Amino acid sequence: MTAVPLLVSATELTSTSPAPPSLLLNDDFIRDTRNAIELLYNREFEASLDQLSDWKQVHPDHPIWPLWDAIDAWWPILIDLENTSYDDSFLAAAEKVVQYCDKLLNENSDHLDALMVRSVIHGQIARYYSNRYRWYRSFRNARRALRDFHIIEESHPDLPDLKFGIGMYRYFSSYLVDEYTLARPLRWMLPAGDRQDGLSRLKEAADSSVFVEPEATYFLGHIYLHFEKEPDLALGYLLDLYNRYPNNSYFRRLYIRSLYKLDRIDDALTAISESLDHPFEPGTHETLTMREDVLTIRGQIRYHYQYDYSAAKSDFLHALEYAEQLTPFAERGNLITSLYHLGQISVREGKRDMARFYFRRAATPDIDHPYTKRSKNALRTHRLD
């Protein structure tokens, strides 16, 4: 298979009309947008739009407005990656952004803001497909994002936000090929990656980016916690997000998880209590997912560290209550973790029928989860099968 050339020179593109002035290079717009981004990451979507309402009134056709909607549509997916019910809404919103930017660039190929927005949304689509293990679509959209990044880099090489995009693709094009066998045949679609160089660029972006500083900070914490398996390096980034965005339950969960992995039990318990007491809107998808997650973690702390099996049982049962309101019901990782521990607690209590019930439920899903395997073993070990 012959690779399509990745880089497209800006001189190969032709403009049909003078390029409009860039809002994304306007100091006043940058100031207001950074404030709006802070609100957006604190899960205050309407307030973030209000921050930019005057700009939207004067520039109603700017591509950042459909991008804002697509970013908001992405959050339910990020908050709960096991749940696919929000996928279509995000993909529809993302496609609107692509089509809108394509239209602006067909009219004027030098439209800098349309190039920047299109690169961002293609990167977001690539990220979505990688989370769904659909490698061809992920790499194809990553190539499209890189194409626009490099065009922008030719005319504006000093834009600090470019470091984030290049860093992301330097890191993940290496990581995905290293870790996922099915992704390796598609390595021709992206330039060779380098995990350490990608991390270095992300650190520069976290220090100097105009628009994507919170995203760079998040990815450094996320990468060190989940991919590089270095929670000690993740902790500082996640603590920063925890403090800056108190209404963002996902950032709370990542911070708590890093504390748990570092055996900082007292700090984890304090953060869990603060999160459970925080006035999140009850009954929402985000609140249910947060409570399911942190109660499962607290249950494990009480079981494995404090040996308080009664309190652990209460946490696991409450975690199940929240998990049972979410999808996919039977395959949720926290649900399976809670069921396994409830089975073990039931064995301790001498309640063999309850232990069998919990272990069988945890062992039933045909998924690669450690507590599914342990539950199958427990049924045999305790002669419950």
C-alpha positions, 0 to 999 in steps of 0.5 A: 500500500502506498502512503499518501504524502502527509505534509501539504505545503501552504504554497500548494493551496490557493485562496479565492479571497483575502484571509479574514483576520484571525480571532485566535490571534487576537489578544482580547479574544485570547483573554476572554477565551482562556477565561471561558475555557476555565469555565468549560473545564469546570463543567460550566458550559453555559457560563463559558458561552456567556463569557464569549457571547459578545464575540459570538454576536459580532462573529456568529460565523466563526468555527469556534462555536460548533467546536464548543458544542462538539467539546461539550458532547465529548465530555459524557464519553470521556467521563464514562468510556465504557458507555457508548450511548453518547457516541453518536451525539459526539460524532454528529457534532464533530462532523458538523465542525469538519463540514463547517471548516471545510466550507470556510477553507473551500472559500478561503484556503488561508483561513487560519482559524478554520485550519486550527479548529479543523485540526483540533476536531480531527484530533478529537475524532482520532482520540475517540476512535482510539478509545474504541480500538478502531485503529484505521479511523483513528490514524486516518483522522490523526493524519488529517489533524497533522496535515493541518498542524503542519500547514499552520506551522509553516506560517505561524511556527511560534504558536505555542499550542502547536506543541500540544498537537505535535506532542500528542501524535509523537507520543501516541503514534509510538505508544499505540504501535508499541502496545497494540498488535492490531495497530502495527500494520497501520504504522505507515499512516503516521510519522514515526513516534517518540514517547519521550519527545511527545511528553517533552512537547506536552510539558512545554504545552502545559507551560506555555499554551494559550488555549490548550494548557488545561488539556496538556496538563490533563494528558500528562496526568492521564499518560503518567497514570494509565500508560506510563504507570508512574502515578508519582509523576501523574500526581502533581498534574492531577492535583493541579486539576483537582484544585482548579476545577472542583466541579469536574468530577472526572478530574477528581476521580483521576486524582483519587485514583492516583492517590490510591495507586500510591498507597496514600490512603488517608489523602485518598479517603479525604478526597473521596469524602470531599467529592461525595459531599460536593454539591454535584447535581444528583442523578446525572450521568456524571454524578452517578459515574463519579459516585460509582467510581469513588465508592468502589475505590473506598470499598477497596481501601476499607477491604484491603487496607483497613480490614473493615469488612462491614464498611467495605460491604456498605461501599460496594453495595452503594457502588452497585446501586449507582452502577445499575443505573448506568450502561453497559450494566453487566460489564462495568468494571466497577460493578465487577470489582464490587461484586467480587469483593462482595462475594469474598465478604459473603464467604467471610460471613458464611453466606455461601448462597450470597457468595455464589450469587455475587461471584457468578454475576462477576464471572458471567461477562465475557470480557477481559477483566481481572475480577471476572477471572478471579471470580471464576477461580473463587467459585472453584476454590470455595466449591460454589460452582 
